[in-house]
Amino acid sequence: MQEFIALANSMADIAGEIIKKYYRKPFNIDKKEDNSPVTVADLEVEQALREFLAKHRPDDGIYGEEYNPIPSKSGLTWVIDPIDGTKSFMIGRPTFGTLIALCDGDTPKLGILDQPILKERWLGIDGLPTTMNGKSVQTRKCDSIDKACIGATTPMMFDKLSEYDRAYEIFECGTSNMVWGGDCYMYGLIASGFMDVAFEQNLSPYDFAALVPIITGAGGHISDWRGDPLTLKSAGKVLALGDPNLWSEISYMILKSPY
Amino acid sequence: MQEFIALANSMADIAGEIIKKYYRKPFNIDKKEDNSPVTVADLEVEQALREFLAKHRPDDGIYGEEYNPIPSKSGLTWVIDPIDGTKSFMIGRPTFGTLIALCDGDTPKLGILDQPILKERWLGIDGLPTTMNGKSVQTRKCDSIDKACIGATTPMMFDKLSEYDRAYEIFECGTSNMVWGGDCYMYGLIASGFMDVAFEQNLSPYDFAALVPIITGAGGHISDWRGDPLTLKSAGKVLALGDPNLWSEISYMILKSPY
């Protein structure tokens, strides 16, 4: 695992250098097929990381946000979101991050969340304590959802207003402490014990794979909305809890209106 | 005005020192009458700034978020939000800020937005160019709303889902570039030319008074939704545009469904 940690750290370093070059500078923005924005920085980071992997781990698969997947020959796959939170990056707000995961088959075993402007890097490894900048971090206790700090990136991830309406029920519990505009950064904040719940949907594996070992290794719970483990095959409904004991309360709320 | 700038800078310094003491540490959180959270840091900052003003400007009025207003004898009033974005502060996300405005009568003449963790301070003075950390900043051009980066703090500020539904129409134009979780910080980002539009409601004068000279002095437009200037008597519907030329397009969208 030491080799993989070193490789993942190098990849995060490479990504950070490119991102800092573009941050708060004018740059080109294109629209993807789903109308979401992509910047030259997203593309350049993913390209650089693919070149790095082609050199160091040519038999591993690559599943990234911006280019076609490369199937794995080794059984291992690197899952990359060059800039999670592209919109925050575009407006010069340092809550975006680079997400790098290493999966064995479909299961995330290592994850990095790197925020290069604030110089904060969370590292999660299956079975080991999560670290932020090398120091162990832990989620915090939260004995009731109505005391929780809950976050999501955007109400627009809940497909229709009716979906939002339903999600709203959960948000409303903690509504006075509900924080929007989360991006991946809020999962780092959960791992570090500063917030309690992330409740999101329409995420892709490159949005959540790295977060699995980070949240788990910090003592939290991360799963889909049914409580099943997140893998590369998951549908993109993500629930992260700093205190795993919140599960019974929140799962009741989710399951009483089936999806 | 030099005296007032020096006083406002000192106040922002005092606020920042207190905030840094509590940031990402465990602290007490209470609920206000409107169920919104207030921390010991909000209270301590406002108290310290009131003591500072009692000493240096005893005849000026004070209108702050956390304590009762003090009427002005001099005609001048200091408008203070000790921590705008308390929820972001609570989760350890550095997008909150201290807002300090000086109003002549009801009209904001000087404004500071200070982010003490990122060490970024915007200063706006009626009739002068806005600065960030002492350097002039300017809003950017944006020739169409569908190219705009639009922000708001939370969908929950739009009273009911029906209100959100209507606001959604505006957000949808820039939906692929819509950013949530703005707090006051996004107005700084507009002043610095990194984003284009803020569209919010249910704000209080201490949430927007400081932003008026900051946005205006950077070349932008800030008003209520009708286009009227923001004063201490405004109802709290706030529109900020980096490029004032966006006004005709966005005002058409706002006004076609009267409020």
Interface residues (C-beta under 8 A of the other chain):
Chain A: R24 K31 N35 S36 P37 K87 S88 M90 I91 G92 R93 P94 T95 L118 C149 G151 T153 T154 P155 M156 L161 Y164 D165 Y168 F171 T175 S176 N177 M178 V179 W180 G181 G182 Y185 M186 L189 S192 F194 M195
Chain B: R24 K31 N35 S36 P37 K87 S88 M90 I91 G92 R93 P94 T95 L118 C149 G151 T153 T154 P155 M156 L161 Y164 D165 Y168 F171 T175 S176 N177 M178 V179 W180 G181 G182 Y185 M186 L189 S192 F194 M195
